[in-house]
Amino acid sequence: MLEFIERNSFKDDTLPVGGSTPKVQSNIVALIGGFTPRRCGIATFTADVYASLKAAQPDLQIHVYAMTPALSAITFDASVRSTITQGDPQSYIDAAQHIDISRADVVWLQHEFGLFGGPAGDMVLELTDRIAAPLVITLHTVLAKPNPDQMRVMRRLIAQASKLVIMSERSRDLLGSVYGADSDQIVLIPHGVPDRPFGRSTQFKSKLGFEGRDVLLTFGLLSPGKGIEAVIAAMPAIISEHPNLLYCIAGATHPNLLTVEGETYREKLKTLAATLGVAHHIYWLDTFLETELLLDLIEATDIYVTPYTGADQSTSGTLSYALALGKAVVSTPYVHAIELLSDDHGIIVPFNDSDAIATEVIGLLHDKDRLSALQRRAYDKSRDMIWPAFAVRCLDVLDEVRISIKSEPIAAAIGIDGLLRICDDTGILQHSIGNVPDRAHGYCVDDNARALMLTHKMKGHIATVRQLSTRFAAFVESSWNEDRREFRNFMGFGRNWLEEIGSEDSCGRTLWALGSTVRWAPSAGLRHWAQGLFDRTASSAETFGSPRAIGFAMLGADHVLEVDDKHKAASSILAAGADHLLTLFGHSKREGWTWFEDVLAYDNCRLSEAMIRAGVRLNRVDVQQCGIETLRWMTALQKAPGGYFRPIGSRTFGKPYLKPHPFDQQPVEVWAAIDAASAAYDLTGDKSWLKEATRAYDWFSGANDRGLAVADPQTGTSHDGLNHRGLNLNEGAESVLAYQHATIAIREFIAKVR
């Protein structure tokens, strides 16, 4: 046995006293999106984001995770840390793990539905569900009328995002009115644009062979929604007035369209041009242009046309580029165009109106002074959109969402106001809305059992504690249903039981509380009552199948045996429970998975604690070994790469052999981790278990994935946990009791080690 303990013990004898978790401050951004040389607008944008941020803050580490289509042969440069294959779920999971291990302090996701696999790109959730760092999402499309899959994905992403970056006011409005995003999540950062001198069209016309021509331009991936037909249809009228006009249509066919129908759409456009007799006035650039060549082409242009056919285009990088290079713009009234071209910074024409396009283009080409003035206004407006200005705004967002891991020394005393707030003459109420007790959900024996256990350990406030203990004991007493030989759990606010029997876990937890009362209650009368009720109800544990119910009952039985080591029912619960958990462990354990079940759930460390204490009580080395082995595995699992405590998130519960999702994190896991570590120390004498317990306790003061204090020592209250966006501001009974219990447990642990 000693050999086993030495082999599996920690090797750090440092005795922490709270506030010992190391501060973690990285300077790493995980940037996710398409990336050059992939040929799509998101890839170009992401590469520009990377370049602008690096130029603005050279010491910033940016780890690029580039989205790639399946079977892609794209070769990325050294700036790309890893790739994510669009239709491969495991690829997203692997990327999330890499991001976590890298200790990135912010994840910045470029979102477009078609960039990711699954319905409405829902495969991206495989990644976002698993990342703990604050998530910033740039939304390149915000739909006014999403389909059910699009709505589902958007709502999940919004629930996870610390900040949502949009590029138009319309997108801001839609995020609030359609998707329910909070206003404090939303940040408007206009599309970044290049910074080039104004007024060089003659120079670049000469460079590209367009001398003496009036140049009209539309660029971007070719697809029917671009509305190019309307411009081609306008050309006969324009050419009749300006026969030197050249309409340049630049951009490859959209890859999704190309897969379905090849170049059929482009050929239709060419046929239309030939039919109208304007084919020789159209210059086709059927390729994806590299950025510098594209910018040269825009500079050579007189008028840029965006004839999109739909109003919902919330972001247009092509439009932003055209303004930045000082081009007059004629556009249909889609969302981004209306915002950018307002106040006479461009010209708006109706959708699919070739006559209006012709009239406006002819008018500008007739009046060169008006054309030049419009170009100048467009250029001036875009100065606050150039990439350096864009980078400054992005760095502000990064600074706002970054967290600072911190912890505080263990308070000499914590208050009980937070506990008293949720207690009444019946017992302790289950839930709160913020810090206001929620009567609608009444009471449960789970919480009243925990509360009863707490009163045995509380120091001070003697009269109040005695009143509370008898009140909680009365609740537990009334929860026993003699007819059904089971404990009830839920009671309405009107003191009406809402069920005949509770869950196995609530029954097991009640037996645990009764055993604790037998051992620790300061009142002889209360100890006598608890012993009697335990004796009457212990048989209910015989049919338990839930591992946690079994573990809770074992802990209660261990307490009873501390008082009476011959107690038959307690001995049976302990021995049978140990055998059952050993069997489960044997069935579930496999490489990389050292646990009793093939799933994770709540109060995980209680199972290990129950085995350790049972192993000691029963003098069974196999049970002790199982307890230590599983606790070591769980302890490692609940440690973030930054070294602080990360409890198993509730979003992981019940999913077979799934590596934990980080959220939602709950205080009850901290208490369980401390008690289990204390049991491990009692068995092994290994002082480093105190370090693990203190690491867990520091979670309450801010050594966690959001750097936020979850609990308040002054009032002795605790929030209900941490989610992707920060604190769950409710302060329910389970959380308050877990904080109170954990504080007592860590103090007792420190005292016995010293």
N, C-alpha and C positions, 0 to 999 in steps of 0.2 A: 504493500500500500504506500509506504513512504517513497518508494521508487516512482510510483505512478504520480504522486503529488509533485515531486521535484521535477519530473519531466514535463508536467503540464502547468507549472506555476509561472507567474510573471516574475521578471527579474529586476524590478524597480522597487527599492525600499523607501522611496520618498513618501513622506506622510503629508498629504495636502490638507489644508484647513479651509478650503473654499476659495473661490476666485483664482483657481490655479490653472484653469484651462487656457492654453496658449492663445494669444491674439493672432488671428489669421487675416492678413491683408495682402492679397495678390493684386496683380495689375494685368489680368488676362480677360480678354473678351472672346467668347466663342461666337463666331459669325457664321450663320447658316443661310445658304441660298444657292442659286446658280452661281457659277463663277467662270470667268474667261479661262480658256478659249471657247467654252460652250457658247453657242450662238443663239442667245435670247436676251430680251431686254432686262430680265431680272439678273442674269449673269453679269451683264455690263454694269448694271447699277451696283450690285454687290461688290464688284471689283473697284468701282469708283469710291464706294464707301470705305473700303479697305485702304485705298491709296490716300484719301483725304484725311482719314483718322491718323494714319501713320505720319503724314506730313505735319499734321497739327500737333501730335504728341508722339515723338519718335520712340520714347521708352515704353509705349503701350504695346503689350503683346496681343496680337490678334491671331487666333487660331481659326482658320477657315475650314469649314466642313461643307464641301461642295456637293450639291445635288447632281446626280448623273442619271440619265436614262438607263434602262436595262441594257446590258451587253454593249455599253458605250466604250468607244476606243479613245475617248478624250484623254489627253495627257496634260496634267496640270503642272504648274511650276511649284517651286519650293514653298510658296506662301500658303498652299493648301495642305493642311495637316492631315486630313482624311476625307474620304468621300462617303456619301450616302446614296445607295441605289434606290431610285424612285419607287419601285414596286416590291422591295424586299423588306418585310417587317423587321427581320433580325438586324438589318443594317441600321435601322433607326435605334434599336435597342443598344447595339454596340456603340453607336455614336454617343448616346446618352451616358453610357458607362465611361467612355473616354473623356467626355467633358467633365464628369464628376471627378474622376481621378486627376485630371489636369488642374483641378481647383480653380477653374474659371470663376471669376466673381460676377460676371454678367453673361447671359446668353442673348444674342441679338438675332432674331429670326426674320428673314424676308419671306413674307407669306403671299402666295398666289395659289388659288385652289389647284390649278393644273400642274403645279410644280411637284406635288407629292402624290403617292399612290393611294389607292382606295377610293371609295365614294366621297366626292368632294374633298379629296386629298386627306382623308381622315387618318392615313397612316402616320402623319406627322405627330399625332397624339401619342404614338408609341414612344416618341422621343420626349415630348413636353411633359408627359405624365411622370417621367423618371428623373428630370433634372431638378436639382435643389437650388441652384443659383437663381437670382432674380431674372425674370424673362422679359425682354423687350421685343415687341413684334411690330415690324413695319408692315402695314396692311396695304398692299398695292391695289386691291380691289375690295370695295365695300358695297355690296349689292343692296338695292332698295327692296327687292323682292326675292329673297333667297329661297331655294327649295328646302325641303325638310333636312336633307343631309348637310347642305351648306349652313343652315341655321344651327344644327347640332354641333358641327365642327367649330363654328364661330363662337358659340356660347362657351364651349369647353376652353377654347383658347383665351377668351376674355376673362374667364374665371381664373386662369393660370397666370395671366400677364400682369407684371408690375406696371408697365407702360405700354400703350398702344400708340404707335406713331403713324399719323396719317398726313396726307399732302394737300387736303382740301377741306374747306369749311363744311361742305356738303357731307363729306365722310364723317366729320365730327357729329353732325346732326343725326345721321343714320345710326351711328354707333350707340347713341343714347336712345333714340326713339324706337328703333327696330330691334336692337340687340341687347339693350339694357345695360350698356357699359356705364361705369361711373365717370363723371366728368373729370375727376382728378387722375384718372388713368390716361386720359387722352392728351397727346402732345402733337401740335401741328408743326411739322418741319417741311417747308416746300421742297420739292424735288431739287436735288443738287444739279448744278449746271457748270459747264466749263467757262473759263474766263479768257476771252480773246478780245483783241482790240476791235473797235467799231469801224465799219465803213470800208471794208476791204474787198467788196464784191468784184470790182474790176480786176483786181490782182488775181483772184481765184478763178474767175471766168477764163482768164488767159491761161492759167495753170491747167485747167481741166478741158480746154478746147471749146469753150462756150462764148468766145468773143463775139460781140455784136448781137447777142441774143438776150431777150427778156426771159428769165428763167423762173418757172413755176416748179415747186417741189412738193412731193409727198413721200415720206419714207417710213419704214417700219415693216414688220413681217406681213406679207400679203395675205389677206383673207377677205371674205365678202363684207364683213362688218366695217371695213375701212371706207366704204362708200366711194371708191375710185370711179365707178361708173358715172356718177353725177358730174365729176370733173371732166371726164372724157366727153360726155354729152354736151358740156359747156364750151368745148374747144372750138367748134366751128364758128360760133359767134365771136369768140375772143380773137381767133386768127384773122377773121375778116377785118378787124380793126388793127391788129398787131401781128402781121404775118411773120415776124421774126421770133415769135414765141416758141419756147421749148419747154415741154412738160416732162420733168424727170420723175420717174416712178422707181424709187430705190428700195430694195429689200428682197430677200428670198421669200418664197412661199412659206407660210407658217408650217412647221413640221407636222403638226397634227392633221392639217388639211392635206399636206403632201402624202401622208400615209394612207389617207382615205381615198383621194381622187387624183393624186399626182398633180400635174400642172394644168388640169382642166380649167380652173378658174382664171389663171393667167391667160390661157388661150382664148377664153371667152372675151376678156378685156381687149386683147389684140384684135379679135374679130370685130368687136364693136368699133374700135378705132379705125380699122380698115374700111368698114361700112360707111363711117362718117367722113372718110377722106382725110383723116388727121394723123394717120399712122406715122408719117415722116416728121411729125412735130412731137413725137414721144420718144424719149430716151429711156430705155429699160436697163436698169442695173439689177440683174437677177442674181444677187449675192448678198451675204451678210457682211456689211461693211465694218472694217475695223474702225475704232473710234476716231483716229486722226483723219482718215480719209473721209469719214462721214462729216466731221466738222468742216473739212475743206469744202465738201459739197454744199453744206448749208451756207457757208460764207459766200459761195458763188451764186446763191439764190437771191431773187428779188422778193418773191412772195411765197410764203409757205402755206399750203392748204391742208387742213385736216377735215375731211368730209365725212367723219364717222356717222353711222346711221342710227346709233342709239344714244339716249341721254345719260345712261348710267356710268359712262367712263369717268371714274373718279380721279384717275391719275393718268397723265400722258407725259412720259419722259420726252417724246419727240417734240411736243408742243413747248415744253420747258426749254429744250435746247434751241429751238427756233427763236424764241424770245431772247435768250441769252446772247445769241449771235446777231441780234439786231435785225430780225427779219419782220416784214409786215406779214400779218397772219389773217387769213380768211378761214373761218371755221364754222362748223355746225354747232348748235347750242348744247353740247354735252357738258357735264358738270364742271370738269376742270377748265374747259375753255371759257365758260361764263365767268368763272372766278378770275382767271389770269388776264382775260381780255377786257375786263370791265374798265370803265372810266377812259374809254377811247384808247386802249392799248392794243386793239385789234378790231376786226370786223366779224360780226356774227351774222350768219345766213341760215335760213330754215333748212331742216333735214331734207335731203333728196331733191333740192331745188336747183337745178342746173342753170336756170335763167338768172337766179339771184347770184350764183357764183360768177357767171359771166359778167353781169353788171358791175359787181364790185371789183373784179380783176381789171376789167377795161377801165373803170374809173381811176384806179390807182395808177395804171400804166399811162393814162392820159395826163395825170397831174403828178409830175415827178416831185414837186415840192411837198405835196401831201404824202406821197409815198415815203419820202426821206424823213419827214417829221414823224410818221407812224413808226418807222424803223427805229428812230432815236428814242421815242417814248418806250418802245418795247425793250430796248437795250438797257435804258436807265432803270426800268422797273425791276429787272432781273439781277441787279447788282447785289442784292442781299440774298440771292439764291446760289451764288457761286460756291464751288466746293469748299473753300476755306471757311466761308460763313456757315455752310451746312455742317462742317465738322465741329465748329464751336457749339452749335446747338446740340449735336449728338453727344459731345463730351459732357455737356450740362446734364443730359439725360442719364448718362453713365454715372456721373457723380451723385445724382439724386437717388438712384436705385441701389448703388453699392451698399454692402453691409459691413459693419465692423463688429467682429466677434469680441465679446467682452463678457466678463463675469465679475461678481462681487463676492467679498468674503461672506461666510455664513453669518447671518444676523444673530446677535446675542439672544434675541427674543423676537418672536413674531406675534402679531396681534390676533385677536379672535373675532373682531368685528365682522369680517367677511363670512365667518361661520355662523355667527348669531343672526346675520341678515337673512339667511335662508332657513332658519328654524322657526317653528311655531309650536303651539300646544300639542300638535299631533306628532310631529317629528321633523325631519329635514326634507324640504322640497327638492324635487329632482333637478329642475332647470331654472335658469334665469334668462331674462332678455336684457343683455348688458349686465348691470348689477342689480336689476329689479327682479325679485322672485316671480316665477311664472306659475301661477296657480292652475293654469289650464292643464298642466301635465301632472299635477298631484305629486304623489310620493311613490317610492319603491323600497322594498326590503333591502335591495343591494346597497343603497346609500345609507339607510338607517343602520345596517349591520356594520358598514365601514365606520360610521359615526360613533357607534357604540364602542368599537375597538379603540377609536381615537381617545375617548374620554378616559380610558384606563391609563393613558400615557401622559396626559396633559398635566402640566405643573401650574400652580397658581389658579386664580379664579375658582377656588374650591367649591363655593356654594353654587355657582353657575354650572360648573361641570357636573356636580352631583345631580342637579335638576335635569340636565341634558341626558345624563347616562340612564336615569330611570325612564325618561321619556322615550329614548331610543329602544331601551329594553322592552318597554310596553308595546312598542310598534312591532318588534320582532316576535314577541309573545303572541300578539293578535294575528300575525301572518301565518301561523301554523294552522293548517286545515286538518283537523283530527279525522274527519270522515275520509279524506283522500290520502291521508298520511304524507302530505307534501306541504311545503311552504308556498304561500301566495307571494306574488311580487308587487304588482301594481295596485295602488289605491288612489281613487279620485280625491279631489280636494274636499268633497263632502264626507270623507271617511268611509266611502263605499268601496269594497273590494271589487276590482274590475275583472277578476279571473278566479278560477277555482284552484289552479296550481300555477306556479311560476316556472321559469326555465330551470334546467339543471344547474346552470352556472349560478343563478341567484340562490338556489337551495344550497349548493356547495359553499358559497360565500357566507351564508347565514350560519352553517355549521362551523366554519372558520371563526366567525365572530363569537359564537358561543364558547368555543374552545379557548379563545383569547380571553374571554370574560372569566372563565373558570380559573385561568392562570393569573391574570393581571388585575382584575377588578379590585380596587382598594376596599370595597365594602364586602364583608362576609355574607351579608344577605344577598347581594347581587351575584356573588360567586356560587352560592347555594342554588339560587334560581337558575343560573346558566347550566349548572351541572344537571339539574333535574330535566330541563328542556333538552339538553344534548342527549341525555339517556333516552328520552321519549322519541327523539327524532332521528337518531343516528342511523336507524335502519333504512331511512330514505336514500342513503348513499349507496346502498347495495346495487341499485339498478342504474347508476350513473354510467353514461357512455361518453360524455363530454370530457376530454382530457383536463380542461380547466376546472370543471366541477370536481373532478377527482382530486386534482391538485389542491384546490381550496379545502376540501374535506380533509385531506391528509394533513394540511397545516393546522387545522382545528384539532384533529386527533393528536397531533404531536404536542400541542399545548396541554390537552387533557392528560396525556401520559407523563408530562412533566410533573403533574400534581399527583397522579395515581398511575404508576408504571404497570399496574396489573389490570387496568381497565380493558375489559374484553372487547367491547364494541370499538373503542378507539384503536386497539391493537389490530383488529380485523380490518378497519378502514385503511390503516397505514400499510399493512402488509399486502392486502389485495390491490390497493392503489399502486404501490411500487411495482408489483408484478405486471399490472395492466400497462403502466407507462413504459416499462421495459419492453414489453411485447410490441407496443406501438413504435417504440424507438427502433427496434430490430426490423420492423417492416418498412419504415420510412427512410431510414438512413441510407445514403448512397454517397458517391464521391461528390464533395462540395456541398453536401446537405446533411448536417448533423443535428437532426431534430426529431421530435416525437410524431410529427404529422407531415404530410406533404404540402401543407399550407401554413401560412403565418396568420396570427390573429392578435388579439389584445392580451395584455397581462402575460406576455410570453415568458418572462423570467420566473414567474411563479411556478411553472412546471419544473424548472431546474432547481429552484429553492426547495420545493416539496421533496424532490428526490434526494437532495443533499441532506435535508433534515431527517428524512425517513431512513436514509442509509446510516446515519449516525445513530439514530434511535434503535434501529434493528440490527446494528453492527453488521451491515452487509456491504462489502467492498464493491460488488457489482452495481449496487444502487448508487453508492457514493460516486463511483467513476462515471456513471451515466450523467449524474447531476453536474459534475465538474466539466465533463466534456461538452455537454450541450450549452452550459453557461458560457464557456470560453468561446464557443462558436457564435452564440447570440451576442456576446459582448463585442466581438469583432464586427458582427453584422451591424450593430448599432453605433459604430464609430465612423464618423465622416472622414474623408481623406484629410480634412484640415485638423483632425485630432479631437474635435468636440463631439458631444453626444448627439446622435440622430436616432430617435426612437422609430420603431417600425410604424410607417404611416398606415392609416386605416384604409387607404385606397388599395393597399396590397392584400387586405384580408381575404382569405378564402380562395386564392388563386394558386393552383398547384405549382410547386417548385419555382415560384416566381421570385426573382431578386427584388428586394423591397423598393416600392415607390416611396419617395421621401415624405409625402404629405397624405393625409392630415396627421399631425403629430399631437399626442395627447399626454397630459401630465401623469396619468396613472402608470404609464410605462416607466417613468422616472422612479417612482416609489418602488415598483416591483424590482427594478434593476438594483437599487440600493439594498433592499432586503436580501436579494439573492447573493449579492457580493458579500454582504455581512455573513451569510450562512457559509459561503465558500471560505471566508477567513476563519470562521470558527472551526472548520474542518482542517484546513491546510496550514493555518498560521502565516500565510503569505500576505505580507502587508500591502503588496501592490493592489490587492482587491479594494483597498480603501481609495486608491487613486481612481479606480474605475467607478466606484460609488460617487466620489466627489465630482468626477467628470459628468456623471448623470445629473447630480444635483445642480451643477452650474448651468444646466439648461434653463432653469427657472430664471436666472438673472441675466441671460443674454448670450450665453455660449451655445448658440443654436443657429440654424440655417437662415434666420432673419436678423440676428443680432439684436433681438428685442427682449426686454424683460417680460416674462410671461406672468410672474407673480409679484405681489407687493408685500414685503415683510411687515410694513406698518399695520396693514389691516388683516394680514394673513389670508388674503384671497388670491385666487389664480384665475386667469382666463382659461377658456376651454381648449386652447392649444394653438398650433401654428398651421396655416395653410399656405398655398403658393403666394398669396398677396400679403401675408403678415399674420396679425393676431386674429383669432376668433374671439371677439370682444365679449362674448357671453361668459358668465361666471357661475357655472352649475355646480351641484353638490359634489359630483365625482372629482372635479378638478380641484375644488377648494380642499376637500378631504385628502386628496393625494398630496397636495402641497404641505398640508399640516403633518400628515404621516411621514412624508419624506424628510421634512425638517427634523422631526424627532429622531427618525431612524439614522440620519447622517450624524447627528450629535452623539447618539449612543455608540455608533460605530467608531467615531474618533476617540471617544472616551475609553473604550475598551482596548483599542490599539495602543494608546498611550499609557 
